[in-house]
């Protein structure tokens, strides 16, 4: 089959203005809960898009680890490629591709660092092996082979032994503060339903239906 011949109908249901919550966070949480309940393999995974220091664009998958009225949280190495990009340009976008539900959510806004307290609390909740991995990997930096990476992990494991593992100073959280949300529900014959929430000066959200 040619790639151009691959297509399907989106038939899992429409989306109407009356279906939407007035607050986009409430709408997102409802859809996120439904994605989890549907048994998606990575329901909190999203594509994070940033502008690189050389003005090119870059995307990568991250895991969303919390959402409230302030924004959406994710965690990473502060010396990684994404961190270097955000240091130069704080604008970013997250795309949640819930393909099994014929749904997507796109969120755009500025990204800020989480507080030390937030980062400490989340790091303490991680599995021990993930804590060790945060120390072992110099994220985005070249390495000769996997054996070298595993040696770094062994060195870190020996360093901490059975003791408590503190959060690395180069690792922590970011919060994307939304200025717009778009909720997309697939429709038959490519007549999808799209609604955009735009943040207004008075603190409320304006909801606009967009043509597919």
C-alpha positions in Angstrom: 0.0 0.0 0.0 1.2 3.5 -0.8 1.3 5.8 2.2 -1.1 8.1 0.4 -3.7 5.3 0.3 -3.7 4.9 4.0 -6.8 6.5 5.5 -9.7 5.8 7.8 -12.9 7.4 9.0 -13.1 9.1 12.4 -16.3 7.8 13.9 -16.0 7.9 17.7 -18.4 10.8 18.2 -18.7 14.5 17.6 -18.0 17.5 19.8 -20.4 20.3 20.4 -20.1 23.6 22.2 -22.6 22.5 24.7 -20.4 19.5 25.6 -17.5 21.7 26.7 -16.7 23.0 30.1 -16.3 26.8 30.5 -12.8 26.3 31.9 -10.2 24.5 29.7 -8.5 22.8 32.6 -11.7 21.1 33.6 -12.2 20.0 30.0 -8.7 18.7 29.8 -8.9 16.8 33.0 -12.1 15.2 31.9 -10.5 14.0 28.6 -7.3 13.0 30.4 -9.3 10.9 32.8 -11.1 9.3 29.8 -7.8 8.5 28.1 -6.6 6.8 31.3 -9.8 4.9 31.7 -9.6 3.7 28.0 -6.3 2.0 28.8 -4.1 4.0 26.5 -0.4 2.9 26.9 0.9 6.4 27.6 -2.2 8.6 28.3 -0.1 11.4 29.9 2.5 11.5 27.1 2.6 14.6 24.9 4.8 16.1 22.2 6.7 19.2 23.5 7.7 21.6 20.8 10.3 24.4 21.4 12.4 26.8 19.4 16.0 25.9 19.6 18.8 28.4 20.3 19.7 28.3 16.5 16.0 29.2 15.8 15.2 25.8 14.4 12.2 23.9 15.8 12.4 20.7 17.8 9.9 18.2 19.2 10.2 15.4 21.7 7.9 13.3 23.9 7.6 14.1 27.6 5.2 13.0 30.3 2.8 15.5 31.8 3.0 15.1 35.6 0.3 17.5 36.9 -2.2 20.1 35.8 -4.1 22.8 37.6 -5.2 26.4 37.0 -1.5 27.5 36.9 -0.6 25.2 34.0 0.8 21.8 33.1 3.9 20.2 34.7 6.7 18.2 33.3 10.2 17.3 34.7 13.6 17.0 33.0 17.3 17.6 33.2 18.0 21.4 33.4 21.1 20.8 31.2 19.2 19.0 28.4 18.5 20.1 24.9 14.9 21.2 25.8 16.2 23.2 28.8 18.7 25.0 26.6 15.9 25.8 24.2 13.6 27.1 27.0 16.4 29.3 28.3 16.5 31.1 25.0 12.8 31.1 24.2 10.2 30.4 26.9 7.4 29.8 24.4 6.4 26.2 23.8 3.5 23.9 22.8 2.3 20.5 24.1 0.3 18.1 21.9 -1.6 15.2 23.5 -2.2 12.6 20.6 -5.0 10.4 22.0 -5.4 8.7 18.6 -7.3 5.7 19.9 -10.1 8.1 21.0 -9.9 10.2 17.8 -8.9 13.1 20.0 -6.0 15.6 20.3 -5.4 18.5 22.7 -2.9 21.2 21.9 -1.8 23.7 24.6 0.5 26.7 24.0 2.0 29.3 26.3 5.1 30.4 28.2 7.2 27.9 30.3 8.6 28.7 33.7 10.6 26.7 36.2 8.8 25.0 39.0 9.7 25.9 42.6 12.5 24.0 44.4 9.8 22.6 46.7 7.7 21.3 43.8 10.7 19.6 42.2 11.9 18.1 45.5 8.5 16.7 46.2 8.1 15.1 42.8 11.6 13.7 42.8 11.0 12.1 46.2 7.9 10.3 44.8 9.8 8.7 41.9 10.9 5.0 41.9 14.5 4.6 43.2 15.8 3.4 39.8 14.4 6.5 38.2 16.1 8.7 40.8 19.4 7.0 40.1 18.8 7.5 36.3 18.5 11.2 36.8 21.9 11.3 38.4 23.5 8.8 35.9 22.5 10.4 32.6 23.9 13.7 31.3 20.8 14.1 29.1 21.4 15.1 25.5 25.2 14.8 25.7 27.1 12.3 23.5 28.2 9.0 24.9 30.3 6.2 23.3 28.0 3.3 23.8 25.4 1.8 26.1 28.0 0.1 28.2 29.4 3.5 29.2 25.9 4.6 30.2 25.4 1.5 32.3 28.8 2.1 34.0 27.7 5.6 34.9 24.6 4.1 36.5 26.7 1.6 38.4 29.0 4.4 39.7 26.0 6.4 40.9 24.4 3.3 42.5 27.6 2.6 44.4 27.9 6.3 45.4 24.4 6.3 47.1 24.3 2.7 48.3 21.1 2.0 50.2 20.9 5.6 51.4 18.4 8.3 50.4 18.9 9.8 47.0 18.6 13.6 46.9 17.3 15.5 43.9 20.2 16.4 41.5 20.7 20.2 41.4 20.5 19.9 37.5 17.1 18.2 37.5 13.6 19.6 38.2 10.3 20.8 36.9 8.8 23.1 34.4 5.3 24.5 34.1 3.7 25.5 30.8 1.3 28.4 31.5 -1.4 28.2 28.8 -2.6 31.2 26.8 -4.5 28.9 24.4 -5.9 25.4 24.3 -7.4 23.5 21.3 -9.6 20.5 21.6 -9.9 18.3 18.5 -12.4 15.5 18.0 -12.2 13.6 14.7 -15.2 13.6 12.5 -16.4 11.7 9.4 -15.1 12.8 6.0 -12.5 15.0 7.7 -15.2 17.3 9.1 -13.5 17.4 12.5 -14.7 19.4 15.5 -12.2 21.9 16.8 -12.6 24.4 19.6 -10.0 26.9 20.8 -9.9 28.5 24.2 -8.1 31.8 24.2 -7.2 33.6 27.4 -8.6 37.1 27.7 -7.4 40.1 29.6 -10.1 39.8 32.2 -8.9 36.3 33.1 -11.7 34.4 31.4 -11.6 32.2 28.4 -13.1 32.8 25.0 -14.2 29.6 23.2 -14.2 29.7 19.4 -15.2 26.9 17.0 -12.7 26.5 14.2 -13.3 25.0 10.8 -11.5 21.6 10.3 
